Structure formats: structure tokens, C-alpha cells
Amino acid sequence: MLRLILLASVMASAMAVTCESGPGQAGSASLDGVCYYLVTSPEMTWDEAKRHCANTYSNGLLAKITSQAINDVLEGLMDDDPGNPKAWFGLSKDLPGNDLPMTSYEWVDFEAFDSNIYENFNPGEHTNRPNDSDKCVYMQQGQGKWFNRECEDDYSVLCQGDPVDNGGIQDPHLMVQIAGSDDPVCFDLKGQEGEKYQLIYDPERDLTINCDILQYQNTSHSWFKAIAIMEDDCEVTMDVRKIIVNGQSISWDIPSRDQECGRSATYTVTPEGHLVVQMAGKLQLTLRRDMAKRYNVHFLDFYVTQHHDLSPLSHGILGQFQGAKISVKPMNKKNNLLKFENDSTKPMTVVTRRMRKSVLPSANAMACWFSGFQGYGIIEGVPSDYLVESLTFRGIAPNLEQFAKFDVNGAPGDDVIDGLF
């Protein structure tokens, strides 16, 4: 299965952080680029709370409170929900007993607890507990004081995690669902003004999709300026100003439905201003205009809403993953190793779990396996191999012929992915 989504949304550190939503969540807040969550339903033991945070939020864990500012944020979440006066956070101690030094505590990620940095225990709480088994720490609504209790008690939960990645101010974000993983793989494309990249080339369909890059004032911030979709006798090119269908200019702002493009494709402009191109068979492409308000930049979003009829011979930055299969296994607390199970030529690659805001306005944020360095190790070759000379260039990008699963005449090549046929 292949699901392709190109994200080109915008967020800067000075702009509002977007936090996730999760089951049983009563509220969320952000501080210094970290999202904090109060989960009230169901109440959980400390270990259950630990698993819930890790499984629900991007890089999630029980909250670490290392400053008065963080304590105030979490206390504020609890005060906004007065029916849940106690909530676990990420502090506990390994040893039973009273009158133990503060060094007996540690954070949920195994970092040592340093009371000299910050602590907010109720006076005497960590030395005078009557029950030796009170090893886990919760926050009390009101003044935000900390108390020890048995870890098997059921309370609300305070989590933290990474914010939703709304696309960053730099680089189109590419996301592709590959067989073998429930979460898609994502990586960035760092383009320069005027560069044109091949996204998909399918020789069986005679389909080519290329994009043109818009760069902001010679910085690294870039988006999609224009996109061309070409198959057989249908050619659709567009930027934020207009759509050109086989040489005819079409408005983004005038709805139309099931208009012909060549012999086998149709296009629709929806009342919301989305362009939907339906190719022969089960292949549908959707595009829409967007804006980076901070920079007053207008750009395009593009995603493949139906993909079943792309052939296994497809290539391009996104097309190459058709027919691939991966596995993702933990490497350490933060990193994972991604392996292409049916392509022995690709090395194992380090990926981290991130959240990306969907290009679809109505969709929730999506978790993905993020590969840095523009997808090195994920894609074949390097990004410059995917450059084409013009937006309407047809055929495989010249530097991709060395990786193609077919020869220049369209027949299967010698380097077909292992196990594909």
C-alpha cells in the first residue's frame, strides 16, 4: 500500500505551538516548545500512566517538572478541571522507606532528579510518609504541591510531548505510507528557488508529476510554487494564480465538476477551491492553495488520495516506494532503525517518531517516522538526482536512470527490487 501526502504548512518558533489531542484528555498547554497534557479518563496507576503518555503523544512521557514555570502550567491545567484533584507526573523512587535522600528519586526517562534545580514537595512529604511503599509522586490541585503515594493508586495523569510539526517554515514535507509500518515515513526536501524535482514517474502509465520550488528571499525556507501532472494526452499545470488544463486556463475560484482532460482523465474544482484530478483507474490527485501568513507567501499543497493503480516500476522522490516493505525496530529511547525488507541495497536508517500536521484541513495530526538529512538512506541517491530541466519534463529524471527498475525503453531492468516479482 502506498499513501503519498506532501505537506507544506508553516510554523515558526514565535508562532503558536499546536499540541495533540488524545483519549481522555481534559486540557493541554505549551511552554518553551513542549506540550503538556492533563488526562483524566480513565484514572490510572503510575505504570499505566507511563505507558499511556508514551503510546499517545509524540516522544511522550510522564511530565518532568524542572522549573516553577512548568509546575505553574501543570497546576493551571489541573485548576481548570476541578473534579480531578490528583495527577501522576514523571517522578518516582526505586527504594522503599522514609528519610531517604532526594537522590533516591529519578525521572521517568532515568535522568537523575536534582532538587537543587527545582522541587515542590509538600513540607516533609518525602521524609515523613507513614507508608514505606509510597514511591510515586503526584501533584495536588491547588498550590501544585507534590506528594508520594503507592504507585498502584489510580489518579489522573500529566504527560508531556513534542508539539505537532505544522510543516516548519522551511522545506516541503514529504510523507509516504510504506507496507510493514502502521505509521508513514516522512522527510524534508530542501529546495532552492527555481529548482524542479520529479515526484512520481510511472512508465507503465506514462505518468510524470514534477514540482517547482519557491524560496523565500535566499533563505532555506521553501515551498511548492507550481506542480505539473502529465499522463498520456492530459497535462495539468498549476500555481496559486491559475490552473492550465491542456492549454486552457481554469480558475481556482469557479467550481466545476468532472471536466474532461484528454481521453481518460477528468478534473473537478470543488467549492472549497480544491483541484481534484481523477486519472484512469484508481489514481486520484488533490491540490489546494495555502498561505504562509508570516511571510505573505502563497504556495501549493499536493497529495495523492487514491494510489492503487501506480505500478511497481514507479520512481521519483515518492513513486519509488511503490512495492517496498519496511520494518522499524527500537534502537534506544529516542531512535529507531528502519530497514527495507525487500531491498538489500539500502542501508538501515535511523528514524525518530514525530507528529506532522496533515495537509487536509479536517484531518488530525499524524505520527510518522522522520528521516533527517532530506531522506538520505530512505530515497535512492541524493535529492539532486531528482532534478529535471523543466516543470513539464516528461520521462524519468536523467540521473534516476541508474536506479530505475526498467530500462530506457520501459522494460523491467536488472535492478528490480528484491522479491518484487
Helices and strands as residue ranges (DSSP letters): E 3-7, E 25-31, E 34-44, H 46-56, E 61-62, H 68-79, E 86-93, G 102-104, E 105-107, E 134-140, E 146-150, E 155-161, E 173-177, E 185-188, E 196-202, E 207-215, E 222-231, E 234-238, E 243-245, E 248-250, E 256-261, E 265-269, E 275-279, E 283-292, E 297-306, G 319-321, E 326-330, E 336-340, E 349-356, E 366-370, H 372-375, G 383-386, G 398-400
